[in-house]
């Protein structure tokens, strides 16, 4: 018998992987789509499920990516590791998004918001409480399960006021965001010392938090000694000038909030990979250690920086020409969102979002969200995202993504209104 047949691996799997209750949402949607396609080979399926960009990177920004690649081919412009990010990019992010309020050592360039959320979960470790908007982007909860902060019987609260409305993870305080509370949660359920994941414009509901609401969230974080991880990945979709684009518009947020953001949905960098996190120096852990210093230590250890090519593209995206291109691209997807909303309206389906966000959240009272997902796939050949994948409060909803070509969106809307 070959020696390798006798090999007995004695390395255990991280038990947190076994604590995840289901597969990750988006691969599961893809699996069901493929299953349907195999049985219905003639169906032309349209994706309105995963929020994946479809439109080309605009010319000025794309030109900078090309030039970034060329720079690497010349000895005089070649660059290697740039661990926390190119200074020029960090400076321009501070200026464009935060009026220069942060030093470049408070802005960390990443390979995307999701990747930094995962690393932040390592920073906080297993001993924190977690609070999330319910529904919310699944990475906040699933990543917390992987870091050991959720999913264990660790004695922390299960659900916030109003209950989970379904099965959630132990260690997570679910903050239901429903039509009844206009998608802004009751904050009284947040436990002391929580990491609060908060996303605005929200994925999946499309709701955007107002300034007074964000001030209330910041006050709740101060009251409970909590840290907010504020996900502003869709801030470029805000058109209503009264709505805050960053949590740092609120006094006191620098002492309680980290902000993550991304070029994915603004400049079409979903496949390029570039984002950033703001970690203010005024933010401290309960033991008095600086969060900024801890983050710097952690990222220096487990991350080697975003691609330099992508960073040159990011710098171009934030100059005058690049800003115009971002506006054009986000306007385009908001145009899709308008069409989707109108189609749903003609079907008398009540929905929110899509005006300052690329997601539309549609309500189907009394129905299970996977059932509605299946109905839309079977009847219209349109893939959506079932609301329950975003948390217990999403059960009677499905999400429509406005990321798609105009041809596809128009065709999907035609099917919805005519079939
Ligand atoms: C599918 C609130 C999409 N495979 O590209 P990144 O890492 O800078 O940003 C990811 C991200 C961060 N924060 C929020 C997001 O909604 C997203 C992207 N979400 C969606 O359909 O919900 C893409 C999902 C992808 C994923 O799992 O992220």
Boltz pocket constraint, residues with backbone or C-beta under 6 A from the ligand:
constraints:
  - pocket:
      binder: B
      contacts: [[A, 26], [A, 49], [A, 50], [A, 51], [A, 52], [A, 111], [A, 112], [A, 113], [A, 114], [A, 115], [A, 137], [A, 199], [A, 201], [A, 203], [A, 231], [A, 233], [A, 261], [A, 262], [A, 263], [A, 264], [A, 269], [A, 270], [A, 274], [A, 275], [A, 401]]
      max_distance: 6.0
